[in-house]
């Protein structure tokens, strides 16, 4: 049971770190392109692109964090 708990804890921490880190990187990438989704009050195609960058960052960050933090572990 301790192994299951440890595995679940590592997965949860990897997911949390990946989502937050990826979202921040997606937001940063959008700001570098001149799209600040967080600070904008408009809803247009440019802002949707900014949101898409944040969401893609979340997914990629989660994937990368799981690859790094859970490699070579049962």
N, C-alpha and C positions, 0 to 999 in steps of 0.2 A: 504494500500500500504506500509506503514511503517513496518508492520509485515513481508511482503514478502521480503522487502529489508533486514531487520534484519536477517531473516532466511537464505537468500542467502549469506549474509556477513559471518555468522557463518559457513555455509557449506564451503565457499571458504577458510576461515582461517583454518578450520579443515583439509581440503584437503591439503593445502599448508604445514601446520605443519606436517601432517602425512607423506606426500611424502618425505619431506626433512629429517625428523627425522628417518623414516624407511630406507631410502637410506643410511644414515650415519651409522645406526646400522648394516645394511647388509654389508656395506664395512668393518666396524670394525670386524664383525664376520668372514669375509673372511681373513682379515689380521691375526686374531688369528689362523686361520687354515693354514697360510703360503701362502695365495693367495691374491696378491695385484693387482686387476684388473686395478686400476687407474694408477699405476706407471709402468705397464708392457707394452712392445712394441710387445709382441708375441700374436698370436691368436692360441690357442690350447684348448684342452678339459679342462685343469685346469683353464684357463682364462674364458672360458664359464661358468664354475661353479661359479667363482667369480662374473660374471655378473648376473647370475641367483640369487645369494644371494642378490645382490643389488636390483634387480627387485622385488623379493619376499618381501624384506624389505619395498619397496615402497608401495606395496599392503597391507601388514599387518599393516604398520604404518598408512595408510589412514583409514583402517577399524577401528583400535583402536582409532584414534583421533576422528572419527565421533561418536563412541560409547561413549567416554568420554565427548566430548564437546557438543554433541547434545542430550544427554539423558534428558528425562523429559521436553522436549521443543516441542511446536507445530510446 
